[in-house]
Amino acid sequence: MIKILANDGIDASGKQLLEEAGYTVDTNKVPQDQLAAALKNYDAVLVRSATKIRKDIIDAAPNLKLVGRGGVGLDNIDVEYAKQKGIKVINTPASSSVSVAEAVFAHLFSCIRFLPHLNRQMPLHGDTQFNDLKKLASNGTELQGKTMGIFGFGRIGQEVAKIAIGLGMRVLAFDPYVDEVDLALNLPMLGENNRLKVTIRTVSEQSVITQSDFITFHVPFNEGQKALVDAELMAKMKKGVGLINCSRGGVISERDLIDALNSGQVGFAGLDVFEKEPPVNMDVLKQQNVSLSPHIGGSTKEAQNRISIELAQKVIEFFKNNA
Ligand SMILES: NC(=O)c1ccc[n+]([C@@H]2O[C@H](COP(=O)([O-])OP(=O)(O)OC[C@H]3O[C@@H](n4cnc5c(N)ncnc54)[C@H](O)[C@@H]3O)[C@@H](O)[C@H]2O)c1
């Protein structure tokens, strides 16, 4: 009997597929420091971003044949080491792209109307400072007509572009490996198969940095890598630019971001990801003009459902071919 540990949970539909295939699926979370011992009894472990599958865990799990990551990044798994040990690593790269793209706009819409600050202040001072808060937030802006800069024009970057186009924004995308993309905007109001085609040619990094009102980052990031967005890069952006990071924490230097927010060079930031998770730098969390979420960009009911089904199908396929 094949035993699977879904240590960061798995949506019911994927679990059901695995159980129908005759596998045992445990969803009780094993703490990271007990994982090495627990995995001795499992053939496969399924994780999202929380559980880390490092060398020590791999060495301690002689029965392990498969590591499945629900989502995109494999930075919480020592992929090369697993491969050397004959362990297959799989993921579900496309399942959460729309959810992450929508999370970008959740942060963006909130920030341009000062909602993070208002939501913190109104329960405390909404009665006495109502008119002051109203005055401050009357400086909000619209997205329509503004320029959306997209760093990294892969799966998520392209979904962001589709939403931005739908909102009447100008899109500037930079990606050293992508020249041109045909986007098919899904517009169900126009009929089932009616897709509006829009071709986007990527532009230079310089154009995105200097011309965008808001910049969102959708690039890969590996532990130990230098931050892509530091003080030097932020200084070249439009004053008051809004930055959104729903990719990986280290992409933006938190220390430099705090300075740029304090000086007004960066107007606001929407952060779903942090240099350390859980975050240790409370200064970044306490900034007035920062919208926060605890790495849930790709976690919606729809994405969980798609991820679990794609993961289950890949697991079943693997064990069918490696019985
Ligand atoms: N917040 C979340 O919950 C969540 C969920 C899913 C994915 N992510 C993260 O989002 C990021 C993007 O995911 P994706 O599915 O779009 O990946 P993807 O591989 O489809 O796209 C990434 C793109 O970045 C480009 N790129 C690489 N280096 C670059 C650079 N220096 N400048 C500009 N572009 C560069 C690549 O050419 C590629 O086209 C990843 O870091 C992933 O881990 C976060």
The ligand as an ORCA input file, in Angstrom:
! r2SCAN-3c Opt
* xyz 0 1
  N       2.839     34.369     -3.619
  C       2.542     33.156     -3.970
  O       1.737     32.495     -3.324
  C       3.161     32.561     -5.210
  C       2.455     31.538     -5.894
  C       3.019     31.056     -7.070
  C       4.255     31.527     -7.518
  N       4.926     32.469     -6.809
  C       6.231     32.960     -7.276
  O       5.994     33.828     -8.375
  C       7.166     33.892     -9.194
  C       6.792     33.796    -10.665
  O       6.105     32.581    -10.941
  P       5.680     32.198    -12.441
  O       4.805     31.000    -12.352
  O       5.184     33.383    -13.167
  O       7.101     31.780    -13.030
  P       7.543     31.682    -14.561
  O       8.735     30.805    -14.587
  O       6.378     31.331    -15.430
  O       7.970     33.193    -14.919
  C       9.094     33.815    -14.388
  C       9.649     34.715    -15.476
  O      10.681     35.532    -14.910
  C      11.637     35.738    -15.946
  N      12.868     36.229    -15.340
  C      13.890     35.524    -14.791
  N      14.808     36.375    -14.285
  C      14.369     37.638    -14.541
  C      14.869     38.951    -14.253
  N      16.012     39.132    -13.621
  N      14.145     40.023    -14.665
  C      12.979     39.871    -15.303
  N      12.439     38.640    -15.595
  C      13.124     37.554    -15.210
  C      11.740     34.394    -16.643
  O      12.255     34.525    -17.941
  C      10.280     33.946    -16.648
  O       9.626     34.286    -17.866
  C       8.087     32.789     -8.681
  O       9.060     33.365     -7.827
  C       7.167     31.919     -7.852
  O       7.870     31.223     -6.859
  C       4.398     33.006     -5.682
*
